[in-house]
Amino acid sequence: MSLTSLTYLVVGVTFVIYIVIAIKARASSTGEFYVAGKGVHPIINGMATAADWMSAASFISLAGLIAFMGYQGSQYLMGWTGGYVLLALLLAPYLRKFGKFTVPEFIGDRFYSQTARIVAVVCLIFISFTYVAGQMRGVGIVFSRFLEVDITTGLLIGMGVVFLYAVLGGMKGITYTQVAQYCVLIFAYTVPAIFISFQLTGNPIPQLGLGSELIQEPGVHLLDKLDTIVQDLGFHSYIDSMSVSTINIFCITLALMVGTAGLPHVIVRFFTVPRVKDARSSAGWALVFIAILYTTAPAVAVMARYNLINTVHPSVNDTEITSIAYDERPDWMKRWEETKLIQWEDSNNDGKIQAFNDTNTQFTEKAGERYGWNKSELKVDRDIMVLANPEIAQLPNWVIALIAAGGIAAALSTAAGLLLVISSSISHDLLKGTVMKSISEKQELFAGRCAAGVAICVAGYLGYNPPGFVAQVVAFAFGLAASSLFPAILMGIFSKRLNKWGAIAGMLTGLTFTMGYILYFKGVFFEPFAANVAENWLFGISPEGIGTVGMILNFLVAFTVSSFTAPPPKHIQSMVEDIRIPKGT
């Protein structure tokens, strides 16, 4: 069976499974639509949470980042996993004890203000739509390559599948669908890694293969070999931290960490378990399930980069760098060229492919004098590294088809969770909670499904016109969550003095500052004026890490405003004390 036919079969079977589960677990009440009736077992919820959180950024883009960034990629590993520790300790059990449906509902009640609730909805929508743009881009990449359709068609297919199981099933349907998606994505991620690790090092465990010796070069370790190769090609050391801005890596790590703890689609998962202690247990199980992929990602990254360089430059050492002729490029490269995610430009008309660091002036001069190279000719989108890795390693077609299904599962699982959060914030927090308080449960459920349908259309558009590659877009969403919702939730639990005016001012300050910084430096609206270079960043902090500064501003503004205005009412202060003792059912 051809690769295309096999991919259609594998992906088609997984789609049928998702839709059948959604129909079987269809929500029949607002409680089931928003929080799955609060009856999900902690292990099941942990697996669903892992799928909800391990998005296309984790599956598709994380290893791609590490493959090209080396040591600098550790900020994504530390930030995204460390955030779950904060979530389990500081937020999950307390929010579960509060017992409501949504994050804006908690903020509205805790800060005794409909305005605060609406501001939280605005923050949530900005965060969720930024996040979902990355997921839909991931869907488009997978479809355009493996199903050989254009990105628009791929997005429409993905939107249709999400519509069926998110709109019909609600949180109840999404929860059990995400369990299936977790099984698909983790199997799809680890199986190719096992194959390639054994192929290169003879060790079938990728985490151990990362530190093992190469079969073809006994005595030479894989990571050391890659570090030598990339430096010979003019790149900075793969394992050296000296080239990294300390303040920027700290800010990105912290923004991702607190952003994880402030993501509304992750927080809402802890409203679905029966008891408070189950919320902590769910967070623990989620970490276990997430760790399987996150401990594998560095190995996948190193092996993918190593295989890619060996394809283009069969020999790289101090005395010789050889390049393959473009006409002799492998079939996998030809297939990815059709997606425009790999591009080659013959700058010196020698018919060969050169991939090196042409920003390193010293190396470029040396390469130009010795080999006739004047600039790097190969552009590789980092989002394809995981997807292309099995093809580069010439693994069986069924493994390649499997990773396509895994990439789609990762993107759709998170997209569904985000779309449901957007839907619930509009139907429950805006309509039922503010504008149309008298609507019935049936009308609210219908409004939620309509809102989810509209949100899917907007998500599709953002996926077609994303403001960056997958992990970068997702990092922006984490920064927005860190600077807006996280401080309000944290202070709402642990500070009796914080009042509604402080919370509102803090959220608006953090959101406005962080969003403005990202839009400016990414050139979204001000492209002629934006210069996204380190010299122009505030304190040397990139847009991916600016959420840390936004969070600090949020805290400062919130406490300052609260200190000059009246304290919260006594019953609100008593409620805060009660929330902080996470006991009961």
Buried (B, 14 or more C-beta within 10 A) or exposed (E): EEBBEBBBBBBEEBBEBBBEBBEEBBBEBBBBBBBBBBBBBBBBBBBBBBBBBBBBBBBBBBBBBBBBBBBBBBBBBBBBBBBBBBBBEBBBBBBBBBBBBBBBBBBBBBBBBBBBBBBBBBBBBBBBBBBBBBBBBBBBBBBBBBBBBEBBBBBBBBBEBBBBBBBBBBBBBBBBBBBBBBBBBBBBBBBBBBBBBBBBBEBEBBBEBBBBBBEEEEEEBBBBBBBBBBBBBBBBBBEEEEEBBEBBBBBBBBBBBBBBBBBBBBBBBBBBBBBBBBBBBBBEBBBEBBEBBBBBBBBBBBBBBBBBBBBBBEEBEEEEBEBBEBEEBEEBBEBBEEBEBBEBEEBBEBEBBBBBBBEBEEBBEEBBEEBEBBBBBBEBBBBBBBBBBBBBBEBEBBBBBBBBBBBBBBBBBBBBBBBBBBBBBBBBBBBBBBEEEEBEEEBBBEBBBBBBBEBBEBBBEBBBEBBBBBBBBBBBBBBBBBBBBBBBBBBBBEBBEBBBBBBBBBBBBBBBBBBBBBBBBBBEEEEEEBEEEEEEBEEBBBBBBBBBBBBBBBBBBBBEBBEEEEEBEEEBBEBBEEBEEBEEE
